[in-house]
Amino acid sequence: MLPVLRVLADGEARHRRTLADTMADHFDLTADERAQMLPSGKAPVIRSRTGWALSYMKQAGLVATPRRGWYQITPAGTEVISQDPKEIGNDFLMRFAGFQDFRARSKADQGPEAPDPDEPQQPGSGPAKVVEAPDEALDRAYSRLRAAVESELVDTLMSVSPIFFEELVIDLLVRMGYGGNRAEAARAIGRTGDGGIDGVIDEDRLGLDSIYVQAKRWQGSVGRPEIQKFAGALQGQRATKGIFITTSTFSRDAEEYAQRIGTRIVLIDGRRLASLMFEHDVGVASRRTYIVKDVDGDYFEEA
């Protein structure tokens, strides 16, 4: 927060994105660090952190927004700069009534037993410095929850029957947009059983191209011989595209072989399968929904 306020100390109004670029220069970020995105992929981390620094200081009355997306220092902010503080954090902002009200509203919304997301605790220590903007913390928490669910899905996949696994593959492919409707996909998968191919499914709703599918519940890593067998079956059908789906993993040799050959074969192991199931709502159910809202600047544009 302090570096942002120092940039605004000259009294000039600056756009939020300009300030984010200035902060990237201030902290001498590399190109990769500048491009680093939030876990959700919605915005660069440096832009998020700059935005939240501005938001917090606005709550405290240190900066104002003369127009949408633009920020300018206030007399209170100028007074703070004149004191030459070593840093500005949440504890510092608590001396301002506006920020006290903001924090009180936040804690009231969370409930009395909810932890404070802006002050993570470390064993044996007091409140730590803020290390994540709220949207970063929310994204990271969501990523941890998703990883836990996907891990449980992988374990569950290993215990299902071959018939159920075939049904699961049908459900997933249809949700991903392949095979038309479920009845058409169900007729396609499992209909051949010839030469290492479990089925053929339409790549698009019009059936302009086909994808050959091999779906196997497998104990241990799938090796190169199985992929070679599948590739040979594709060549026998004059097919150019195939998907090999397994509940387990692929050996490095198998992966390298699939990348080298001319036939396009996509390998989907148990972890990727679980991720696709999560993404397309197969085998998972929504437990709770949060809608993250922001101020709609367009609504407040006056004619």
Kinemage of the C-alpha trace (Angstrom):
@kinemage 1
@onewidth
@group {chain A} dominant
@subgroup {mainchain}
@vectorlist {calphas} color= white
{ca met a 1} P 0.000 0.000 0.000
{ca leu a 2} L 2.781 2.465 0.860
{ca pro a 3} L 4.491 2.314 -2.574
{ca val a 4} L 1.129 2.946 -4.262
{ca leu a 5} L 0.403 5.927 -2.035
{ca arg a 6} L 3.879 7.351 -2.665
{ca val a 7} L 3.288 7.246 -6.422
{ca leu a 8} L 0.037 9.181 -5.906
{ca ala a 9} L 1.726 11.703 -3.592
{ca asp a 10} L 2.178 14.205 -6.441
{ca gly a 11} L -1.581 14.716 -6.520
{ca glu a 12} L -2.047 13.462 -10.080
{ca ala a 13} L -4.886 11.041 -10.827
{ca arg a 14} L -3.789 7.721 -12.306
{ca his a 15} L -5.642 4.729 -13.708
{ca arg a 16} L -5.565 1.476 -11.754
{ca arg a 17} L -3.780 -0.371 -14.574
{ca thr a 18} L -1.129 2.339 -14.840
{ca leu a 19} L -0.502 2.023 -11.110
{ca ala a 20} L -0.215 -1.763 -11.444
{ca asp a 21} L 2.430 -1.328 -14.157
{ca thr a 22} L 4.246 1.169 -11.968
{ca met a 23} L 4.225 -1.293 -9.079
{ca ala a 24} L 5.634 -4.008 -11.345
{ca asp a 25} L 8.499 -1.636 -12.161
{ca his a 26} L 8.903 -0.637 -8.514
{ca phe a 27} L 9.316 -4.243 -7.394
{ca asp a 28} L 11.499 -5.032 -10.431
{ca leu a 29} L 9.279 -7.947 -11.465
{ca thr a 30} L 10.419 -10.268 -14.222
{ca ala a 31} L 8.321 -10.831 -17.324
{ca asp a 32} L 7.063 -14.121 -15.863
{ca glu a 33} L 6.156 -12.441 -12.557
{ca arg a 34} L 4.288 -9.677 -14.381
{ca ala a 35} L 2.339 -12.305 -16.326
{ca gln a 36} L 1.557 -14.458 -13.261
{ca met a 37} L -2.211 -14.897 -13.020
{ca leu a 38} L -4.523 -15.524 -10.102
{ca pro a 39} L -5.454 -19.205 -9.661
{ca ser a 40} L -8.762 -18.423 -11.384
{ca gly a 41} L -6.919 -17.002 -14.386
{ca lys a 42} L -9.088 -13.878 -14.267
{ca ala a 43} L -6.387 -11.234 -13.754
{ca pro a 44} L -2.631 -10.782 -13.195
{ca val a 45} L -1.563 -11.032 -9.547
{ca ile a 46} L 0.164 -7.632 -9.573
{ca arg a 47} L -3.007 -5.960 -10.877
{ca ser a 48} L -5.103 -7.703 -8.230
{ca arg a 49} L -2.814 -6.685 -5.379
{ca thr a 50} L -2.592 -3.097 -6.601
{ca gly a 51} L -6.372 -2.969 -6.875
{ca trp a 52} L -6.896 -4.230 -3.346
{ca ala a 53} L -4.267 -1.831 -1.967
{ca leu a 54} L -6.209 1.013 -3.568
{ca ser a 55} L -9.516 -0.358 -2.315
{ca tyr a 56} L -8.309 -0.621 1.275
{ca met a 57} L -6.780 2.840 1.260
{ca lys a 58} L -9.984 4.226 -0.229
{ca gln a 59} L -11.927 2.730 2.677
{ca ala a 60} L -9.534 4.540 5.020
{ca gly a 61} L -9.975 7.791 3.106
{ca leu a 62} L -6.375 8.032 1.916
{ca val a 63} L -7.272 7.913 -1.777
{ca ala a 64} L -10.366 8.887 -3.749
{ca thr a 65} L -11.752 8.009 -7.183
{ca pro a 66} L -12.402 11.190 -9.192
{ca arg a 67} L -13.778 8.991 -11.989
{ca arg a 68} L -14.193 5.324 -12.761
{ca gly a 69} L -10.926 3.408 -12.465
{ca trp a 70} L -8.842 6.493 -11.578
{ca tyr a 71} L -7.311 7.182 -8.183
{ca gln a 72} L -5.995 10.296 -6.517
{ca ile a 73} L -4.495 11.003 -3.111
{ca thr a 74} L -6.653 12.847 -0.537
{ca pro a 75} L -5.549 15.359 2.095
{ca ala a 76} L -5.584 12.509 4.630
{ca gly a 77} L -3.297 10.513 2.347
{ca thr a 78} L -0.979 13.494 1.941
{ca glu a 79} L -0.834 13.796 5.735
{ca val a 80} L 0.140 10.125 5.991
{ca ile a 81} L 2.947 10.570 3.448
{ca ser a 82} L 4.237 13.592 5.382
{ca gln a 83} L 4.678 11.320 8.424
{ca asp a 84} L 7.052 9.117 6.384
{ca pro a 85} L 5.692 5.767 7.650
{ca lys a 86} L 7.857 2.653 7.265
{ca glu a 87} L 4.891 0.653 5.922
{ca ile a 88} L 1.125 0.767 5.596
{ca gly a 89} L -0.813 -2.345 6.545
{ca asn a 90} L -4.199 -3.161 7.992
{ca asp a 91} L -3.079 -2.276 11.529
{ca phe a 92} L -1.982 1.155 10.297
{ca leu a 93} L -5.298 1.731 8.515
{ca met a 94} L -7.259 0.858 11.650
{ca arg a 95} L -6.526 4.362 12.977
{ca phe a 96} L -9.013 5.686 10.392
{ca ala a 97} L -12.737 5.521 11.148
{ca gly a 98} L -13.679 4.606 7.595
{ca phe a 99} L -11.469 1.521 7.634
{ca gln a 100} L -12.713 0.569 11.120
{ca asp a 101} L -16.283 0.618 9.785
{ca phe a 102} L -15.236 -1.414 6.756
{ca arg a 103} L -13.605 -4.105 8.893
{ca ala a 104} L -16.567 -4.178 11.248
{ca arg a 105} L -18.903 -4.765 8.298
{ca ser a 106} L -16.645 -7.501 6.948
{ca lys a 107} L -16.507 -9.353 10.267
{ca ala a 108} L -20.267 -9.017 10.732
{ca asp a 109} L -20.818 -10.636 7.337
{ca gln a 110} L -18.468 -13.506 8.228
{ca gly a 111} L -20.063 -14.244 11.591
{ca pro a 112} L -18.456 -14.140 15.047
{ca glu a 113} L -16.552 -17.413 14.689
{ca ala a 114} L -15.147 -16.814 11.214
{ca pro a 115} L -11.376 -16.328 10.878
{ca asp a 116} L -10.082 -13.058 9.525
{ca pro a 117} L -8.867 -13.756 5.960
{ca asp a 118} L -6.744 -10.621 5.902
{ca glu a 119} L -4.663 -11.561 8.944
{ca pro a 120} L -3.448 -15.163 8.599
{ca gln a 121} L -2.078 -16.559 11.837
{ca gln a 122} L 1.144 -18.454 12.292
{ca pro a 123} L 1.737 -20.757 15.278
{ca gly a 124} L 3.294 -18.869 18.149
{ca ser a 125} L 3.040 -15.472 16.509
{ca gly a 126} L 0.734 -12.510 16.326
{ca pro a 127} L -1.086 -11.349 13.230
{ca ala a 128} L 1.015 -11.777 10.110
{ca lys a 129} L 1.352 -9.225 7.352
{ca val a 130} L -1.178 -9.382 4.556
{ca val a 131} L 0.303 -11.678 1.912
{ca glu a 132} L -2.736 -12.189 -0.332
{ca ala a 133} L -5.473 -9.991 -1.672
{ca pro a 134} L -8.959 -11.284 -0.781
{ca asp a 135} L -9.646 -12.546 -4.309
{ca glu a 136} L -6.286 -14.355 -4.264
{ca ala a 137} L -7.199 -16.008 -0.977
{ca leu a 138} L -10.615 -16.981 -2.336
{ca asp a 139} L -9.133 -18.394 -5.540
{ca arg a 140} L -6.478 -20.301 -3.630
{ca ala a 141} L -9.038 -21.759 -1.219
{ca tyr a 142} L -11.164 -22.842 -4.184
{ca ser a 143} L -8.114 -24.480 -5.777
{ca arg a 144} L -7.434 -26.431 -2.573
{ca leu a 145} L -11.050 -27.586 -2.403
{ca arg a 146} L -10.985 -28.635 -6.058
{ca ala a 147} L -7.729 -30.551 -5.575
{ca ala a 148} L -9.220 -32.421 -2.612
{ca val a 149} L -12.362 -33.357 -4.565
{ca glu a 150} L -10.345 -34.480 -7.588
{ca ser a 151} L -8.108 -36.609 -5.379
{ca glu a 152} L -11.193 -38.304 -3.947
{ca leu a 153} L -12.526 -38.825 -7.473
{ca val a 154} L -9.291 -40.587 -8.470
{ca asp a 155} L -9.661 -42.983 -5.534
{ca thr a 156} L -13.314 -43.592 -6.402
{ca leu a 157} L -12.519 -44.292 -10.056
{ca met a 158} L -10.234 -47.126 -9.047
{ca ser a 159} L -13.120 -48.913 -7.322
{ca val a 160} L -15.867 -48.702 -9.950
{ca ser a 161} L -16.808 -51.663 -12.165
{ca pro a 162} L -15.779 -51.809 -15.844
{ca ile a 163} L -19.426 -51.375 -16.916
{ca phe a 164} L -19.879 -48.330 -14.694
{ca phe a 165} L -16.598 -46.885 -15.987
{ca glu a 166} L -17.871 -47.196 -19.560
{ca glu a 167} L -21.055 -45.344 -18.559
{ca leu a 168} L -18.951 -42.662 -16.880
{ca val a 169} L -16.898 -42.168 -20.038
{ca ile a 170} L -20.090 -41.768 -22.067
{ca asp a 171} L -21.433 -39.164 -19.642
{ca leu a 172} L -18.178 -37.205 -19.742
{ca leu a 173} L -17.802 -37.204 -23.517
{ca val a 174} L -21.388 -36.023 -23.978
{ca arg a 175} L -20.909 -33.247 -21.414
{ca met a 176} L -17.786 -32.201 -23.331
{ca gly a 177} L -19.826 -31.894 -26.523
{ca tyr a 178} L -18.963 -35.143 -28.287
{ca gly a 179} L -21.265 -37.838 -29.619
{ca gly a 180} L -24.491 -35.862 -29.963
{ca asn a 181} L -26.926 -36.952 -27.255
{ca arg a 182} L -26.355 -39.644 -24.666
{ca ala a 183} L -28.288 -42.340 -26.515
{ca glu a 184} L -26.169 -41.840 -29.642
{ca ala a 185} L -22.959 -41.850 -27.608
{ca ala a 186} L -24.017 -44.989 -25.723
{ca arg a 187} L -24.511 -46.806 -29.022
{ca ala a 188} L -21.089 -45.633 -30.235
{ca ile a 189} L -18.982 -46.547 -27.200
{ca gly a 190} L -18.508 -50.258 -26.713
{ca arg a 191} L -19.927 -51.236 -30.077
{ca thr a 192} L -16.741 -52.425 -31.761
{ca gly a 193} L -14.466 -54.247 -29.335
{ca asp a 194} L -12.248 -54.846 -32.362
{ca gly a 195} L -8.458 -54.608 -32.291
{ca gly a 196} L -8.107 -52.542 -29.141
{ca ile a 197} L -10.895 -50.044 -29.914
{ca asp a 198} L -13.785 -49.729 -27.489
{ca gly a 199} L -15.866 -47.361 -29.564
{ca val a 200} L -16.193 -44.619 -32.117
{ca ile a 201} L -17.812 -41.314 -31.258
{ca asp a 202} L -18.673 -38.250 -33.342
{ca glu a 203} L -16.387 -35.282 -32.803
{ca asp a 204} L -19.209 -32.873 -33.636
{ca arg a 205} L -22.992 -32.895 -33.695
{ca leu a 206} L -23.088 -33.334 -37.479
{ca gly a 207} L -20.790 -36.371 -37.470
{ca leu a 208} L -18.266 -34.763 -39.835
{ca asp a 209} L -15.356 -36.466 -38.073
{ca ser a 210} L -14.938 -39.392 -35.701
{ca ile a 211} L -12.798 -40.113 -32.656
{ca tyr a 212} L -11.863 -43.638 -31.666
{ca val a 213} L -11.941 -44.377 -27.965
{ca gln a 214} L -10.186 -46.851 -25.694
{ca ala a 215} L -11.405 -46.770 -22.075
{ca lys a 216} L -9.710 -49.060 -19.551
{ca arg a 217} L -9.837 -49.492 -15.816
{ca trp a 218} L -6.216 -50.343 -15.178
{ca gln a 219} L -4.080 -51.455 -12.265
{ca gly a 220} L -0.579 -50.060 -12.542
{ca ser a 221} L 0.873 -47.801 -15.203
{ca val a 222} L -0.206 -48.201 -18.836
{ca gly a 223} L 2.904 -48.880 -20.895
{ca arg a 224} L 3.975 -48.296 -24.467
{ca pro a 225} L 2.783 -51.715 -25.775
{ca glu a 226} L -0.850 -50.810 -25.032
{ca ile a 227} L -0.515 -47.491 -26.837
{ca gln a 228} L 1.170 -49.192 -29.787
{ca lys a 229} L -1.699 -51.653 -29.951
{ca phe a 230} L -4.212 -48.816 -29.939
{ca ala a 231} L -2.252 -46.893 -32.600
{ca gly a 232} L -2.183 -50.003 -34.791
{ca ala a 233} L -5.940 -50.397 -34.406
{ca leu a 234} L -6.415 -46.771 -35.471
{ca gln a 235} L -4.293 -47.302 -38.564
{ca gly a 236} L -6.363 -50.363 -39.410
{ca gln a 237} L -9.456 -48.157 -39.369
{ca arg a 238} L -7.660 -45.358 -41.271
{ca ala a 239} L -8.406 -43.173 -38.260
{ca thr a 240} L -6.376 -40.076 -37.392
{ca lys a 241} L -7.696 -39.302 -33.899
{ca gly a 242} L -7.946 -41.383 -30.757
{ca ile a 243} L -8.487 -41.008 -27.013
{ca phe a 244} L -7.029 -43.499 -24.551
{ca ile a 245} L -8.684 -43.120 -21.139
{ca thr a 246} L -7.521 -44.964 -18.041
{ca thr a 247} L -8.130 -44.795 -14.307
{ca ser a 248} L -4.394 -45.151 -13.585
{ca thr a 249} L -1.319 -43.515 -15.161
{ca phe a 250} L 0.814 -43.733 -18.295
{ca ser a 251} L 4.504 -44.566 -18.333
{ca arg a 252} L 6.902 -41.950 -19.664
{ca asp a 253} L 7.683 -44.267 -22.574
{ca ala a 254} L 3.988 -44.453 -23.437
{ca glu a 255} L 3.604 -40.674 -23.325
{ca glu a 256} L 6.674 -40.084 -25.493
{ca tyr a 257} L 5.497 -42.654 -28.021
{ca ala a 258} L 2.060 -41.019 -28.285
{ca gln a 259} L 3.712 -37.657 -28.953
{ca arg a 260} L 6.041 -39.000 -31.665
{ca ile a 261} L 3.642 -40.880 -33.917
{ca gly a 262} L 1.669 -39.273 -36.721
{ca thr a 263} L -1.702 -40.406 -35.434
{ca arg a 264} L -3.128 -37.963 -32.908
{ca ile a 265} L -3.679 -39.860 -29.653
{ca val a 266} L -4.741 -38.021 -26.502
{ca leu a 267} L -3.862 -39.800 -23.266
{ca ile a 268} L -6.158 -39.155 -20.309
{ca asp a 269} L -4.962 -40.618 -17.013
{ca gly a 270} L -6.891 -40.838 -13.759
{ca arg a 271} L -5.934 -37.382 -12.521
{ca arg a 272} L -6.806 -35.646 -15.756
{ca leu a 273} L -10.011 -37.674 -15.967
{ca ala a 274} L -10.958 -36.483 -12.471
{ca ser a 275} L -10.196 -32.886 -13.474
{ca leu a 276} L -12.417 -33.170 -16.561
{ca met a 277} L -15.170 -34.740 -14.472
{ca phe a 278} L -14.972 -31.850 -12.012
{ca glu a 279} L -14.973 -29.249 -14.790
{ca his a 280} L -17.960 -30.778 -16.611
{ca asp a 281} L -19.985 -31.767 -13.516
{ca val a 282} L -19.760 -35.539 -13.880
{ca gly a 283} L -19.773 -37.422 -10.584
{ca val a 284} L -19.758 -34.219 -8.522
{ca ala a 285} L -22.533 -32.106 -7.047
{ca ser a 286} L -22.594 -28.417 -6.127
{ca arg a 287} L -22.611 -27.986 -2.363
{ca arg a 288} L -22.444 -24.213 -2.056
{ca thr a 289} L -22.291 -21.270 -4.454
{ca tyr a 290} L -20.624 -17.913 -3.908
{ca ile a 291} L -21.235 -15.025 -6.298
{ca val a 292} L -18.393 -12.503 -6.241
{ca lys a 293} L -19.663 -9.051 -7.118
{ca asp a 294} L -18.016 -5.751 -7.963
{ca val a 295} L -19.364 -2.280 -8.490
{ca asp a 296} L -20.832 -1.859 -11.975
{ca gly a 297} L -19.197 1.332 -13.152
{ca asp a 298} L -21.309 1.431 -16.317
{ca tyr a 299} L -24.464 1.681 -14.188
{ca phe a 300} L -23.235 4.910 -12.609
{ca glu a 301} L -22.258 6.578 -15.903
{ca glu a 302} L -24.456 9.628 -16.177
{ca ala a 303} L -25.685 10.743 -19.579
